[in-house]
Amino acid sequence: MTTNEKTKWTIMVYLAGDNDLTSHCVNVLQQLEAVKYRNDICVLACFEANTPWPKGARYVVVNCKHRKVKKVLNWELHNDLITPNGNGSSDFCNHQKNGDHSMHRLSVAEGLRHFLNWSIQHHSNSERFMLVLFGHGPIVAGKTFLAAENPSNFLRLEDLQNVLGDHFGGDKRRLSILAFQNCVMNGIETAYEIRNHADYLMGSQGLVLAMGWPYDKMIEAVAHRPTARTKTIARNLLKVCARNMLDFTIMDRSSEQAACDVASLRHSPTIRTALRRLSTALIKATAFEMDTGQRVLAFPQICDALRLARLEAQSYWCEMFVDLYDFCERLIKKCNDLIKTQNMLLKQLKLNGQSTASLLNSDLLRMTRHVIRCSIRVMNEIKELVPSTHSYYIGSELQYSHGISIYFPWTLPVAPYFAKESRNGKEFELRTAFETYSKYSFVRESRWAEFLMAFYRATLRNVRRGNRTFSLKQDLSKLDGGLVDERHEVFRAAVLTSDLQKSSPDTGRSDGDLTLTVKNYPRRNYLSPGDCPRKITEAKSVKPGSKKFKDRKSPPVSALGWNFPTLVRELIEKPNHHRKQKPVPAAAGNGQPAPGTNHKGGVTIKALQKAPASKALAKAASR
């Protein structure tokens, strides 16, 4: 086929194999070669291998030849990823070319940009374009999308938007289909960012098998009816993938996939408005108010319903993402159960009557109705974005998937960190995963990040400040405090703050796979609103940081996010065996040692910091 002949479809396949997926990329190329092609279907591929010194070409013209070649190998090969005048090795056939030839390799973003430039240069007159990205994911708040190892780099969401914008979007043509064979790519954040560059987004909300897509059958599905509507072709691609994934049920492998009509986000982005209303409602429902000098939730019942809805909703990627439709469904159910429980209690107490009328006019019922109403609107918008005919699930583990997810970790995410070089080129600006996520367009416009912060505040546990014992109340004439009496056994050690520093550079390192959690526990300078008035603001001080902290019998809270239990206190303040322990004067009314006091002869935190660990621990343990 010559360059100036018009094609129905140009399908571009970018294989990010500079990692552990190299062999799978070769398998994809083999599948592409096996297809019996029409003259009006053109397939181009870009293969990134995991060797800095490639032993072959990287661009593959699977069919639609650009020039006449001897068909020794029925592929047309091109190289664009290293300099042609040297590959870092010696040329013994021409000693004049020997020397130190440095290799150059493009970043992932530039590699994808070059491939698209090369593809469009030869096929700008194609009627429709499809781009398939094969590699690692996710892209939202992650550092592994299309990741390469030599050198280590990845593609950000804003990078993808910029690369696509060179040829697709605005006044230019648009991709008919942008297909992701990457993990966790069917998110509302991604769909919204690429809405101006593509008509359909195809991918999965969760994990993707490297062998999950039958590329030969997918190309054949396009070639079977190339003039069909893009919506029909997207659905046919899903059917081919679903048939292939059915075979993996023999190993109890669940899967899901969907094709999202992102063009609808261009024409009428009402899902953004619907989610903004839901976010605003949930921010109000998880707000705090002052009650008898303490911060308490204004609607604790709705907060519990929200937490249960998140717990039951379909989730992905170690609970970092949640199916948006299913979350709204669970939220509606839990809010409805809340009111049913309230009404049932009134009936059991035989108070249904005037009390029922009071419930109907209560702030709780009004807020609950508002949350339900907003959730229904979001669900209706998702039906437009992902029609039921354009999504599927296979297996029990993913049966509540509806095609579009949203970022919803249980606790405020920090890692991974993103670095951006400053203007002076001498330092880097570090951003946490959440800070990076908060800057996405959809996240800002929908107030979703604001809601997440409200959720974390509302569900964050208080710092453990001592052991607690409970007993059933004997006097039930008043139920303001519930059915139990609670007594604190206060930790006796002073709660220090900034004196406790890392003793080794390895202390702050952790395995990211092991730290993912669904528990919203406090940590350094990450305290619940209830603990904020108790927070100590100065080192070596046991005085609460807020004037509103009036409960002198309740111990203060360390900014570290945890207080010292008895064993650790003994380790830090163990008396020297040569001297007798002197009584520790207590601070006025709170059962703690006075500020700056310590057992005579004891090992302080400061000493532990300066002394080698083994000597300090030995000294602390001696008697």
PyMOL commands that set and color helices and strands:
alter all, ss='L'
color gray80, all
select helices_A, chain A and resi 22-33+95-97+108-123+157-165+188-193+215-224+230-251+263-267+270-285+300-312+324-348+354-360+363-385+388-390+433-438+441-446+448-459+512-515+532-534+566-572+605-610+613-621
alter helices_A, ss='H'
color red, helices_A
select strands_A, chain A and resi 9-16+41-48+59-61+76-78+128-134+148-149+152-153+175-181+198-203+255-261+288-291+294-297+315-316+321-323+391-394+405-407+418-421+428-431+466-472+484-490
alter strands_A, ss='S'
color yellow, strands_A
deselect
rebuild
show_as cartoon
